[in-house]
Amino acid sequence: MKTSEDKFKITYKGKEIELPVYQGTQGPDVVDIARLYKETGLFTYDPGYRSTASCKSDITYIDGNAGILQYRGYPIDQLAKNGNFMETCYLLLQGELPTKAQYDEFEIDIMKHSMLHEQLIKFYSGFRRDAHPMAILVGVFGALSSFYHTDLDIDDPISRNQSTVRMLAKMPTIAAMAYRYSLGRTFVTPKGDMSYAGNFLRMCFANPMMPYEQDEVLTRAMDRIFILHADHEQNASTSTVRLASSSGANPYACVAAGVVSLWGPAHGGANEAALNMLKEIGTVDRIPHYIERAKNKEDSFRLMGFGHRVYKNYDPRAKVMQETAHEVLKHKGIDDPLLDVAIELERVALEDDYFVQRKLYPNVDFYSGITLRAMGFPSSMFTVMFAIARTVGWVSHWREGITEPDQSIGRPRQIYMGPTERDYTPMSERG
């Protein structure tokens, strides 16, 4: 990060101050307001932090207006089409794509730590059978810190690396067991000679009584879904992880906090909402009616899976997800009427001036729900699989944040709107 020759000047109550302006390698320049309160007594007000950079990061770059998403400089479509998830994990964590030797060592390290402690497995029996899989994921993952005490020294690089491996390795196992627990099925332990995505599918769907044959098309689709969701800059859950880590909390607690944030329907639950919308529309002939409803501000109906808080162009992940949806449905021989609805809805919306002018393009959630349903997952598992994918992003930002030299505990300010000072009145005098 370099300082621009330009300065941001502000005059308040007759006093002028200059604030430095920084330049990243890509993206807009940033005004450093760290001295603003000291110099003027003013705070900034930025609900949702839409205009605030909370940190410096080398991990992910997004240009929402241009529809660009890059991991460490690599376009997301190139990684999703040509690479695999383990390779992407290494890139996010280490900053560079691995050599063959580095990749093999990394993958083996992940797979050999994918088993769960027997006592941790007993935690599942404490949940109701109908518990939401995300509730189980939050509880069991957070409990990891009670099993791996040696990983909690965040100042030790060896400890950080060990906890990194454990979190990536155990998240899909915990998630698959949450799924099988909800169905009353026997747990399937991980297998060391399978890919990350393939192993997850096996732990979810294998019959312990029968040989398991890996479906290469579905495995590749799962791998792509993981890549597309691996990181997305300073979103709500990643910012939650960074904020928790700024207090010095252990890594398992920080990532568990990210899982909690992801669970919200405005964040990780968006693909389930998009699928429910397609179910509500039902058939292609009903689309015009719902398009008109979406345009009516007085109507509660909204097009889910369209538009994005960041992207004001076509979500670059959506194009890859659309191709993947077609591949999976064709492979499974599924004639899903919801896909017909999705394709026609996309066509109509992209040709309608109302949606074009508002830049309401399909996002990744629009197609991911259909794809996951075709693979056999219930909608309750959609956000769980988002969490599996996003774990590497959370961990990458956790590692980056705690090693940042100027890292300090997060402490946002507020505008106080409550009563001014008043005196306490005894209860006997309160009428």
C-alpha positions in Angstrom: 0.0 0.0 0.0 1.4 3.3 -1.0 0.5 6.9 -0.1 -0.9 9.1 -2.8 0.5 12.5 -3.4 -3.1 13.8 -3.2 -4.5 14.7 0.3 -8.0 14.7 1.5 -8.7 18.1 3.1 -11.5 18.8 5.6 -12.4 22.1 7.3 -14.4 22.0 10.5 -15.0 25.0 12.8 -12.5 27.0 10.9 -9.7 24.4 11.2 -8.4 22.6 8.2 -6.7 19.2 8.4 -5.2 17.0 5.8 -5.7 13.3 5.8 -3.5 10.9 3.9 -4.8 9.0 0.9 -3.7 5.4 0.2 -3.6 3.4 -3.0 -4.1 -0.3 -3.3 -2.9 -2.4 -6.2 -6.4 -2.3 -7.6 -9.6 -0.5 -6.6 -10.4 3.0 -5.4 -8.1 5.1 -3.3 -8.8 5.2 0.4 -8.8 8.1 2.9 -7.1 7.3 6.2 -9.4 8.8 8.9 -7.5 7.4 11.9 -6.6 11.0 13.0 -10.0 12.4 12.4 -11.4 12.2 15.9 -8.2 13.4 17.5 -7.9 16.4 15.2 -11.6 17.4 15.0 -13.6 15.5 17.6 -15.7 14.0 14.8 -16.6 10.3 14.0 -17.8 9.1 10.7 -21.2 7.5 10.3 -21.3 4.6 7.8 -24.2 2.1 8.4 -23.1 -1.3 7.2 -19.6 0.0 6.6 -20.4 0.5 2.9 -17.7 3.2 2.5 -15.2 1.9 5.2 -12.2 -0.2 4.7 -11.7 -2.1 7.9 -8.4 -3.7 7.0 -5.7 -4.2 4.4 -5.8 -7.5 2.6 -3.9 -9.4 -0.1 -6.4 -12.2 -0.5 -9.4 -11.3 -2.7 -10.3 -8.5 -5.0 -13.8 -7.6 -6.2 -14.9 -4.9 -8.7 -18.6 -5.0 -8.5 -19.2 -2.6 -11.3 -17.1 -4.6 -13.7 -18.2 -8.0 -12.4 -14.7 -9.1 -11.4 -13.8 -11.6 -8.6 -10.1 -12.6 -8.1 -8.4 -14.8 -5.6 -4.8 -13.6 -5.2 -5.1 -12.1 -8.7 -6.5 -15.2 -10.4 -10.0 -14.7 -12.0 -12.6 -16.9 -10.4 -13.7 -18.5 -13.6 -10.2 -19.7 -14.4 -9.8 -21.3 -11.0 -13.3 -23.0 -11.1 -12.9 -24.3 -14.6 -9.2 -25.3 -14.6 -8.2 -25.9 -11.0 -9.6 -27.8 -8.0 -10.6 -26.8 -4.4 -7.5 -28.0 -2.6 -5.4 -26.0 -5.1 -7.5 -23.0 -4.4 -7.2 -23.5 -0.6 -3.4 -23.5 -0.9 -3.6 -20.3 -3.0 -5.8 -18.5 -0.6 -3.7 -19.5 2.4 -0.2 -19.2 1.0 -0.6 -16.6 -1.8 0.7 -18.7 -4.7 -0.5 -21.8 -6.6 1.3 -24.9 -5.3 3.8 -27.0 -7.1 3.0 -30.7 -7.5 5.1 -31.5 -4.4 3.5 -28.8 -2.3 0.0 -29.8 -3.4 0.6 -33.5 -2.6 2.0 -32.6 0.9 -0.9 -30.2 1.6 -3.6 -32.6 0.5 -2.2 -35.5 2.5 -1.9 -33.3 5.6 -5.6 -32.2 5.2 -6.9 -35.8 4.7 -5.0 -37.3 7.7 -6.7 -34.8 10.0 -10.2 -35.3 8.8 -11.3 -37.8 11.5 -13.2 -36.5 14.5 -12.3 -37.3 18.1 -14.6 -40.1 19.5 -15.7 -37.9 22.3 -16.6 -35.1 19.9 -18.8 -37.5 18.0 -20.8 -38.1 21.1 -21.8 -34.4 21.0 -24.3 -35.2 18.3 -26.5 -37.3 20.5 -27.1 -34.2 22.6 -29.0 -32.5 19.8 -32.6 -33.1 18.9 -33.0 -35.3 15.8 -34.8 -32.5 14.0 -32.2 -29.8 14.8 -31.2 -27.7 11.9 -27.8 -28.9 10.5 -26.4 -25.3 10.9 -27.2 -25.4 14.6 -25.2 -28.6 15.0 -22.4 -27.2 12.9 -22.1 -24.1 15.1 -22.0 -26.2 18.3 -19.7 -29.0 17.2 -17.2 -26.8 15.4 -17.0 -24.4 18.3 -16.2 -27.3 20.6 -13.0 -28.1 18.7 -11.2 -25.6 20.9 -11.8 -27.8 23.9 -10.0 -30.8 22.2 -6.9 -29.1 20.7 -5.4 -27.0 23.4 -2.0 -26.9 21.7 -3.5 -25.1 18.7 -4.6 -22.1 20.7 -1.3 -20.1 20.8 -2.0 -17.7 18.0 1.4 -16.1 18.3 3.1 -19.4 17.3 3.3 -20.0 13.5 3.4 -23.8 14.1 0.3 -23.6 16.2 -1.4 -21.5 13.6 -0.6 -23.9 10.8 -1.8 -26.9 12.8 -5.2 -25.2 13.6 -5.5 -24.2 9.9 -5.1 -27.8 8.8 -7.5 -29.1 11.5 -10.2 -26.6 10.6 -10.1 -27.3 6.9 -9.9 -31.0 7.4 -12.7 -31.4 10.0 -15.4 -29.0 8.7 -16.7 -31.4 6.0 -16.7 -34.3 8.4 -18.7 -32.3 11.0 -21.1 -31.2 8.3 -21.6 -34.6 6.8 -22.3 -36.1 10.2 -24.8 -33.3 10.9 -26.6 -34.3 7.7 -26.7 -38.0 8.5 -27.7 -37.4 12.1 -30.8 -35.5 10.9 -31.7 -38.6 8.9 -30.9 -41.1 11.6 -28.2 -42.7 9.5 -24.9 -44.3 10.6 -22.0 -42.0 10.4 -19.5 -42.6 7.5 -15.9 -41.9 8.4 -13.5 -40.1 6.0 -11.4 -42.0 3.5 -7.9 -40.9 2.9 -7.5 -41.7 -0.8 -10.4 -39.5 -2.1 -10.6 -35.9 -3.0 -11.9 -33.3 -0.6 -15.2 -32.9 -2.5 -15.5 -36.6 -3.3 -14.9 -37.6 0.3 -17.6 -35.1 1.5 -20.2 -36.6 -0.9 -19.2 -40.1 0.2 -19.6 -39.2 3.9 -23.1 -37.8 3.1 -24.5 -40.4 0.8 -22.6 -43.7 1.1 -24.4 -46.9 2.3 -22.0 -48.5 4.8 -23.3 -51.9 3.7 -22.5 -51.4 0.0 -19.4 -50.4 -2.0 -19.3 -46.7 -2.8 -18.6 -45.6 -6.4 -17.6 -42.0 -6.8 -19.6 -40.1 -9.4 -17.0 -37.9 -11.2 -19.5 -35.4 -12.6 -21.1 -34.7 -9.2 -17.7 -34.6 -7.5 -16.5 -32.0 -10.0 -19.7 -30.0 -9.5 -19.2 -30.1 -5.7 -15.6 -29.0 -6.1 -16.6 -26.1 -8.3 -19.3 -25.0 -5.8 -16.6 -25.0 -3.1 -14.3 -22.9 -5.2 -16.9 -20.4 -6.1 -17.8 -19.9 -2.4 -14.3 -20.0 -0.9 -13.9 -16.3 -0.3 -15.7 -13.1 -1.1 -13.6 -10.3 0.5 -15.0 -8.5 3.6 -18.5 -9.9 3.7 -20.5 -10.2 6.9 -19.2 -13.5 8.1 -15.5 -12.8 7.1 -15.7 -9.4 8.9 -17.2 -11.3 11.9 -14.2 -13.6 12.0 -11.7 -10.7 11.7 -13.5 -8.8 14.4 -13.5 -11.8 16.8 -9.9 -12.5 16.0 -8.9 -8.9 16.9 -9.6 -9.7 20.5 -7.1 -12.5 20.5 -9.9 -15.2 20.5 -8.8 -18.7 19.5 -9.2 -19.7 15.8 -12.0 -22.3 16.4 -14.1 -19.7 18.2 -13.4 -17.1 15.5 -14.5 -19.4 12.7 -17.5 -20.6 14.7 -18.5 -16.9 14.9 -18.3 -16.8 11.1 -20.6 -19.8 10.8 -23.2 -18.0 13.0 -23.0 -14.9 10.8 -23.3 -17.0 7.6 -26.5 -18.6 8.9 -28.5 -15.4 8.4 -30.9 -15.5 5.4 -29.5 -12.3 4.0 -26.1 -14.0 3.7 -25.6 -17.7 3.5 -29.3 -18.6 3.2 -29.8 -16.7 -0.1 -29.6 -19.8 -2.3 -32.3 -21.5 -0.3 -34.5 -18.4 -0.7 -33.9 -18.4 -4.5 -35.0 -22.0 -4.7 -38.1 -21.3 -2.7 -39.0 -18.5 -5.0 -38.7 -20.7 -8.1 -40.9 -23.2 -6.3 -43.5 -20.5 -5.7 -43.5 -19.5 -9.3 -43.8 -23.1 -10.3 -44.2 -23.0 -14.0 -42.9 -20.9 -16.9 -46.3 -19.6 -17.8 -46.6 -17.9 -14.4 -43.4 -15.9 -14.8 -45.1 -12.7 -16.3 -47.4 -12.5 -13.3 -44.4 -12.7 -10.8 -42.4 -10.2 -12.9 -45.1 -7.7 -12.5 -45.3 -8.4 -8.8 -41.6 -7.9 -8.4 -42.0 -4.4 -10.0 -44.7 -3.4 -7.6 -43.2 -1.7 -4.6 -46.4 -2.4 -2.6 -46.1 -6.2 -3.2 -44.0 -8.2 -0.8 -42.7 -10.5 -3.5 -39.1 -10.0 -4.6 -36.9 -11.8 -7.1 -34.4 -13.8 -5.1 -31.1 -14.6 -6.6 -31.0 -11.4 -8.6 -28.8 -8.4 -7.8 -26.1 -8.3 -5.2 -24.9 -5.8 -2.6 -21.5 -5.8 -4.3 -22.0 -6.7 -8.0 -23.7 -4.1 -10.2 -22.9 -6.3 -13.2 -23.3 -10.0 -13.9 -22.0 -12.0 -10.9 -18.9 -13.8 -12.4 -19.7 -16.9 -10.3 -23.2 -17.2 -11.8 -21.9 -18.0 -15.3 -19.9 -21.0 -14.0 -22.7 -22.0 -11.7 -25.2 -22.0 -14.6 -23.0 -24.3 -16.6 -22.5 -26.6 -13.6 -26.3 -26.8 -13.1 -26.8 -27.9 -16.7 -24.1 -30.5 -16.4 -25.5 -32.0 -13.2 -29.1 -32.1 -14.4 -28.1 -33.7 -17.7 -25.9 -36.2 -16.0 -28.7 -37.2 -13.5 -31.3 -37.3 -16.2 -33.4 -34.9 -14.3 -36.0 -32.9 -16.2 -36.4 -30.3 -13.5 -39.2 -27.8 -14.2 -37.5 -25.4 -11.8 -34.6 -25.2 -14.2 -36.9 -24.3 -17.0 -38.4 -21.6 -14.8 -34.9 -20.3 -13.9 -33.7 -20.1 -17.5 -36.8 -18.3 -18.7 -36.9 -16.0 -15.6 -33.3 -15.1 -16.3 -34.0 -14.4 -20.0 -37.1 -12.2 -19.2 -35.3 -10.3 -16.5 -32.2 -9.6 -18.6 -34.4 -8.2 -21.4 -36.7 -6.1 -19.2 -35.7 -2.4 -18.9 -36.9 -2.4 -15.2 -34.3 -4.9 -14.1 -31.6 -3.9 -16.6 -31.7 -0.2 -15.4 -31.4 -1.4 -11.8 -28.6 -3.9 -12.8 -30.5 -6.8 -11.2 -28.5 -9.6 -12.8 -28.6 -13.2 -11.7 -26.1 -14.0 -8.9 -24.5 -17.3 -7.8 -27.4 -18.2 -5.5 -29.8 -18.3 -8.4 -28.4 -21.6 -9.8 -26.6 -23.1 -6.8 -29.9 -24.2 -5.1 -31.1 -26.1 -8.2 -27.7 -27.8 -8.5 -27.5 -28.9 -4.9 -31.1 -30.1 -5.0 -30.3 -32.2 -8.1 -27.3 -33.7 -6.2 -29.7 -34.9 -3.5 -29.3 -32.3 -0.7 -32.2 -30.9 1.2 -32.4 -27.1 1.4 -31.5 -27.2 5.1 -28.0 -28.3 4.0 -27.3 -25.5 1.5 -25.9 -23.0 4.0 -23.9 -25.9 5.6 -22.1 -26.5 2.3 -21.5 -22.8 2.0 -19.7 -22.9 5.4 -17.5 -25.8 4.2 -16.4 -23.8 1.2 -16.0 -20.5 3.1 -13.9 -22.0 5.9 -10.7 -21.5 3.9 -11.6 -17.9 3.3 -12.3 -17.3 7.0 -9.1 -19.0 8.0 -7.0 -17.1 5.4 -8.4 -13.8 6.8 -7.9 -14.9 10.4 -4.2 -15.6 9.6 -3.7 -12.4 7.8 -5.4 -10.3 10.4 -3.5 -11.6 13.5 -0.2 -11.2 11.8 -0.9 -7.6 10.6 1.6 -5.3 12.5 -1.0 -2.5 13.1 -3.9 -4.9 14.0 -5.9 -3.6 17.0 -9.1 -4.8 18.7 -12.1 -3.8 16.7 -14.2 -1.1 18.4 -16.7 0.7 16.1 -18.2 4.0 17.3 -21.8 4.9 17.4 -24.2 7.9 17.3 -25.9 7.9 20.6 -29.6 8.7 20.3 -30.9 7.9 23.8 -31.8 10.1 26.7 -29.4 12.7 28.1 -28.3 12.5 31.7 -31.1 12.2 34.2 -31.4 11.4 37.9 -32.5 8.1 39.4 -36.0 8.1 41.0 -36.8 5.6 43.7 -39.5 3.0 42.8 -41.9 4.4 45.4 -41.9 7.7 43.6 -42.5 6.4 40.1 -46.3 6.6 40.2 
